[in-house]
Amino acid sequence: MEKTKQSSLPARRVLLATDLSARCDRALDRAAQLAKEWQAELLAVNVAESTQSPDMVLNWAYGADEANMQIVQQQLREDLVTAAVPVSVRVVKGEPAASIAEVANQDACDLLVTGMARSEPFGRFILGTTVEKLVRLTSQPVLVVRKRPHGPYRRVLVASDFSRASSLALHTALKLFPDNQIVLFHAVKQSLAELASDMPKQLQADAGFQARANEFYDVIGLSAPDRARITLHVEGGALEAVMTQYVRKHNIDLAVIGSRGQNSLMAGLLGSSASKLLHWLPCDTMIIGAQQSAD
């Protein structure tokens, strides 16, 4: 009975990637909240580097790696003492993305969580290279936390171009948040003439888009209850602009995006588009990699 209950939960283990700085506090709080909501274990991972506190720098210089490992483990345990979930900590050495991905795969983690501070990425290299590499290396979704948590995610948006990448993003959102309504957001490029008209309302009212969405649901085999949780929203314009405006206007808590697409919506996400979306969107962002399965 207990095994059946555990298998029905959205996730069993959440990995928090942290550099121990204050900028990761929001990610830590969100990872702990999700783990508690899902009755999951929380695994905190730090990739040990020499750019730490002065005493740690001296330890690195004298080869006292074990002393640094103990310092990091102690701080992680102190930071997570109120997490109210089973917690374990891991300190590893190596290239950040590869090291985090290895731990995530070895420990069968279901979600990877990283953080952002203000408008700055979690250690610029994390956004520019590590998150990008993580999405490519792992089969788990990668959640980039921007906002301070004030409870569970309530309003969830999935960006869609009706591609396989979109289907993986939608499946993931439906699985991880089984009690939430989901907005399926579709952006359509417009000509200058269309931009000068009242096109967004016409797009939203066009039954052709709903028919296309229904075909999309058929192809990916969505159940009737899952379909009932989804509201299609279509707007004309550049993805970054219209999606950001919608997120702000409707107080979206989480945006879920696929890493590969068949047209301009998701093409090349692991590059400049990823940076744009993560910088523009004022909400947390979950990226679903190409290796993510829709099971």
N, C-alpha and C positions, 0 to 999 in steps of 0.2 A: 504493500500500500504506500509506504514512504517512498519507495523507488519510483512508483507511478506519479506521485505528487511532485517529486523533484524533476522528473523528465518533462512535466507540463509547465514548469516555470520558464519565463522568458530567457534567463541566463543563469549559469551556475557559478561563473567566476569572472570577476571584473579586474582588469589590470590598470593600475594607475602608474603612469610614467612621470616621475617628478625629479626636479633638480634641487629640491629642498628649499627653494627660495619662496618668498612671499607671493610671487607671481603665480605659483602653482596652488595656492590655497583654495581658489575657487574650483579648480579641477579636483582637488582632494575632497572638498565638500560634496561635489556632484557625484563623484565616484562612490563615496560612502552612502549617499542618499539612494543611488540606483541599486547598490548592493543590498541595502536594507529593504528596498521596495521589492526586489526580486528574490529575497532570501538567499543571496549569493555570497560567496567568499570574496574578499578583497585582497588582491595581491599588489603591494606597492613595490615598484622597481626604480632603483637609481643606478644610472650608468656612471661609475666612479671616474672622476676626472681630476686633474691637478689644479683646476681653477676653482678651488674651494676656499675655506677660511685660511688665514695665515698659518695656524698650527698644522692644518692638513697639508698645506704646501710643503712645510718642513718635513712632514712624514713622507710625502712622496719623494722629496729630495734624498732622504736617507733610506729609502726603500722600505719604510714601515707601512706596507700596504694593509696589513691586518689591523693596525690601529685605526686607520681611516675607515675600514670596513665597519668596525665596531661603533665609531662615531656616527656614521650614516645610519646604521641599523637602529641605534638608540634614538636618534632624532625622528626617524620614521615611526617608530613605536610610540613616541611621545605625541607626535602629530595625530596619530590615529587612535589614541587611547579612548576617545569618546565615539568611535565609529559605530558601535552597537552591532557589529557584524564580525564574523570570524576574519581575522587579519593575519597575513603573513608578509614578511618583507624580504626583499632580495637585493643585493648589491652586486653588480657585475661590472666587468671591465671589457672595453672593446669599442668598436664603432657603434654609436648610439642606436641607429635604426636596426642594424643587424642584431645587436645584443637584445634589444627589446623584443624584436620579432621572434628570436630564438626562445626567449623565456615564455612569450605568449603561446607559442606552438607547443613547447614542452609541457606546459602546465594547462593546456587545453582551455585557454581563456576565451570568453565569448565576446568581449568588448575591450578595446584599448582606449584609455582616456588620457588626454594631455591638456595643457592649459594655455591661456593667453592672459596678458596683463594690459589693462587699458586698451590702446589700439595696437600695442606691440605684440608680436608673436611670442610664444613660449620659447625664449632664446632664439633669436632670428633664424639660426640654423635649423631649429625644429620645424618651423613653418616652411622655410625654403627648401630644406633637403630631407630632414628626418621624417616629417609627416608624409611627404611625397614618397620616400622610400618605404615607409611602413605600409602605406596603402598598396604598394607594389609587391612587398615581400610577404604580407600576411593575408590570411583568409578571414580575418576578423574586421568588423567595422572599426573605424577610428573616430572617436568623438573629441572634437576640439572645443573646450569650454571657454566661453568669453564672459558670461554673466554670472553674478553671484546667485547661487540657488536659493529660492524661497519656496521650496516644496517641490513636488513631482512636476515633470513636464505636463502641461495641460494642452497647449496648442502646438500641434506638430504638422509640418509642411514637408511634402516630398516633391522635389523638382523632377519633372518628367518630360521626355521627348518621345515616349512610347517605344523606347529601345530596350534591349536586354538589360543594359545598365540601369535603366529606370525601373525595370521589373524587380531587379535585385534590391534596389533601394526601397521600393514599395513593400516587398515581402519582409524586409528587415524591420521596417517601421511597424508593420502590422504585427509581427511576432514579438518585438520588444515592448510594444505599448498596446497590449490587447484591449485595453479599456478606453483608448483615446479615439476621437474622431480625427480623420486624416484629411488634410487639404492636398489634392494633387494639382500642382501648379505647372501650367504649360505656357511657355513664352513663344510668341511668333514674331519673326522679324517683319518690319513694316517699311514701306516706301515713304518718301517725304510727303507725298500726297495723303497717304493714309494717316501719317502722324498728325496732319493738320485737321483731320476729321475726328469724329467721335468713335473711332475704331474699337477701343477697348470694350465698350458696351456691346457693340455688334458682335465681336468675337465671343464674348461671354454668353450671348444669347443664341449663338449659332448651334443648332442641334447636331450639325455635322461633327463637331468636336466631341460631343457626348457619345455619338455613335462610334467614333474612333476609339474613345476611351473604353466603351463596352467591348469592342473587338479586342482591345488590349487585355482587358480582364479575362476574356474567354481564352486567349492564347496562353496566359500564365496560370489559368485554372483557379481563379479566385472564387471562394465560396460566396453564397448569398449574404451571410452575415458580414463578411469582410467588405463586400461591395457596399453594403448599407452604411458602413463607417466612412466611406470616401466621398468627398465633395470635390468635383472638378472645377478648377478656376483657370480661365484662359485670358491672357492679356497680350497686347501687341507692344513690341518695343525691345530694347536691349535687355538681356536677361538680368545682368547685375543691377540695372536701374529699377526695372519694374518689380523684380523680386524683393529688392531692398525696401522699396516703397510699401509693398504689400506686408512685409514682415513688420515694419514699423506701425503701419496703420492698424493691423489686426493683432498686435502684441504676440507674435509667434515666438514660442520658446525655443523650438528646435527645428532646424532645416536639415533634411536628409537628401544627399545627392550621390549619384552614381559616378564612378570614375571614368567610364568610357561610354560614348554615345555614338549614334549613327549620323547625327547632324550637328548643327552649330551649338545646340544647347549644352551638350556635354563633351564635345570633341576637344581633346587636348586639356582635359581638366587637370591632369597632373603636370602643371606648368603655370603659365600666366593666368589662366582662367581660375585655377584653384586659389591663387594668391588674391585675385580680385574678389572672388566670392567670400573668402575667409576674412578679407579686410573690410569689404562693404557690409556684409550682413551683420546686424547688431545683435544677433542671437547665437546660440551654440550651433555648431555644425557637425553633422555626422557624415563621414565619407565612406562609401561602400566600394571596396577595391574590386578589381576585375576577377580576383580569385575567390571572392565571396560566393558561396553557393546559396541557392534559394530553398534549401531544404526546410 
